[in-house]
Amino acid sequence: MLVSGSLLIIVIIAAYLFLQHPKFGKLPSGERLGQIKKSPNYRDGKFQNLSFTPDLAEGETFFKVLKKVLFEKDKRNKPTTILPSIKTDLHALAADENVLIWFGHSSYFMQLEGRKILVDPVFSGAASPIPATTRSFKGADVYDTEDIPEIDYLFISHDHWDHLDHETVVKLKPKIKTIITGLGTGAHLEHWGYNPKIIIEKDWNETIVLPDDFTVHTVPGRHFAGRLFKRNQALWTSFVLQTPKRKIFIGGDSGYDTHFSKIGEDFGPFDLAILECGQYNKSWKNIHLMPGEIVPAAQFLKAKALLPVHWAKFALALHAWDEPITLAVADAKAANLPLLTPMIGEKMDLDAPKTSQEWWKKVN
């Protein structure tokens, strides 16, 4: 009994110390929390989606989902061979190039009209507080923070581990001029040493006027947020990025809902919509786009072209690793919608975007 009790105490102490790690971030407090409480999207002590959005689908329970995670993964949940990639020198880009480089999952770099933009960077090789549980696919980590040039605008869509990575963001700190994110997320960033003066936190349906005729509109998604036990204390958001020459929808994570149509009516058409296509499951169908929903979402946005992300780096669901892109390609062809599928690290010319080869077909 004495030994068992001692072991229990040790486990409790170890767990407590683990949870004190800075990577878990910080909940909003003080003036920031006061601002959050004024939001029409913050009710009953947390942020809310526009539509009722339960964590799990009807009839699902935590234990049912756990059983699926343990025993019902597709045999091809992860690739067994190394993903192909291209290493583009981001430091050597010509000033007049308008390009997008995808790093896998939902991380990508854009250079637009001379401005350098980074979205949801994750270069640590993992997407959870326990790295061994969510290691990135082999070949998906050809970039590191040293490969990233000075960034004018860092966009953080929400505070989940696969979008806001503590190790990456801390290493990037000297290179970031301005951060644009949703209400509450700045608490994490300040806790990690960022100057609050460079953090722009906004509610849904707000406008940020930037220099040189750049404008950002924060718009709703259908998702959730949180890095530990208390959810939805920071806001998940999508962004409408308008430059002097183009308009891009930066989607973040979102389930299907009427907000896509509203955004399309208010801000469309878009030259490019960047939308998630993977890590879905019927058990959590409300918070991610399910098969067959990405193309209709892009059509509601009035997108001229579509870039599917949220795949090819982490296995955060049960489906085959390449199932999302295979289905998206078929749906886009049927709808005659240009689909952009660059290889990880490939330089994509945004002035003349071309559909890429189906490179994933060469991977087992």
LINVEN-V918421 format. One record per backbone hydrogen bond with DSSP energy under -1.0 kcal/mol. CO is the residue of the C=O (numbers start at 1). NH is the residue of the N-H. Records with the same first field share a line. If there is no record, write none. Layout:
BEGIN
CO: NH, NH
END
This chain:
BEGIN
1: 5
2: 6
3: 7
4: 8
5: 9
6: 10
7: 11
8: 12
9: 13
10: 14
11: 15
12: 16
13: 17
14: 18
15: 19
18: 21
21: 24
22: 25
29: 32, 33
30: 34
31: 35
32: 36
33: 37
36: 39
39: 42
41: 48
43: 46
46: 43
57: 60
61: 65
62: 66
63: 67
64: 68
65: 69
66: 70
67: 71
68: 72
74: 77
76: 321
88: 90
94: 97
98: 350
99: 111
100: 348
101: 109
102: 345
104: 107
105: 310
107: 103
108: 119
109: 101
110: 117
111: 99
112: 115
115: 112
116: 152, 153
117: 110
118: 155
119: 108
125: 136
130: 133
131: 134
137: 140
138: 83
144: 147
145: 148
151: 177
153: 118
154: 180
155: 120
157: 237
160: 163, 164
165: 169
166: 170
167: 171
168: 172
172: 175
173: 176
175: 151
178: 154
179: 200
180: 156
181: 202
182: 185
183: 235
184: 187
185: 189
186: 190
187: 191
188: 192
189: 194
190: 193
195: 198
196: 199
198: 179
200: 181
202: 183
206: 218
208: 216
214: 210
215: 242
216: 208
217: 240
218: 205
219: 238
222: 255
225: 232
232: 47
238: 219
239: 250
240: 217
241: 248
242: 215
246: 243
247: 271, 272
248: 241
249: 274
250: 239
257: 260
258: 262
259: 263
260: 264
261: 265
262: 266
263: 267
264: 268
270: 304
272: 249
273: 307
274: 251
275: 309
281: 284
282: 285
283: 57
284: 287
290: 293
293: 297
294: 298
295: 299
296: 300
297: 301
298: 303
299: 302
302: 270
305: 273
306: 340
307: 275
309: 277
311: 105
313: 137
318: 74
320: 323
322: 326
323: 327
324: 328
325: 329
326: 330
327: 331
328: 332
329: 333
330: 334
331: 335
332: 337
338: 306
343: 346
344: 86
348: 100
357: 359
358: 361
359: 362
360: 363
END
